[in-house]
Amino acid sequence: MTMKNLGLSILLFIGLFLFRTTTVLAQTNKELIATGVESFDNSELIQQAKKDLQIEKLSVKIILGAYYSKEGITGRLVRDLPNGYFVLVDKDFYQRLTLPERKALIGHELGHILYVPTVHIYDLDRTGLDICADFFAVRYAGVDAVLSLLEKLYTIPQDDRDQPDYKIRKAVLEEVRRN
């Protein structure tokens, strides 16, 4: 096999792997969406964010479900292009949040429309994307609400406040609050 053929074979394998991974993720997301219930809370925030993101024609739906117990999800942005986006939120976690914290959570997830994680990224890259999404959330909920959300997010038993992600995000937000 020549180097050119080997290269083409590797590219074909990677393409098939990514297609299969994307297909499995899409099916999993469809199943998750189907198990939830649409929430109409924060419709003003969603409309303003859609305008700010210049995606007014796309649909953005908040879906509440038992996502943490099934998948470890407290919040996740799911693309449903070309139609729009779903924001999956664990209903039990959502119910424990104050109205400003709910806005912070929705704002953060919508921030991932701009700051989208790739399939395989390193923790530091994910932290950076989460910080950018936190900044987006600050626009709609304020820095105190985003900090409060972060505190609640990392008090979930499976999560840990000693994680570098938490400490970095908290430090950045506290710096924003000071300035």
Secondary structure as UniProt FT lines:
FT   HELIX           3..34
FT   STRAND          37..39
FT   TURN            41..42
FT   HELIX           43..53
FT   TURN            56..57
FT   STRAND          59..65
FT   HELIX           67..71
FT   STRAND          75..80
FT   TURN            81..83
FT   STRAND          84..90
FT   HELIX           91..95
FT   HELIX           99..111
FT   TURN            112..114
FT   HELIX           123..141
FT   HELIX           143..153
FT   TURN            154..155
FT   TURN            157..158
FT   TURN            161..162
FT   HELIX           164..178
//
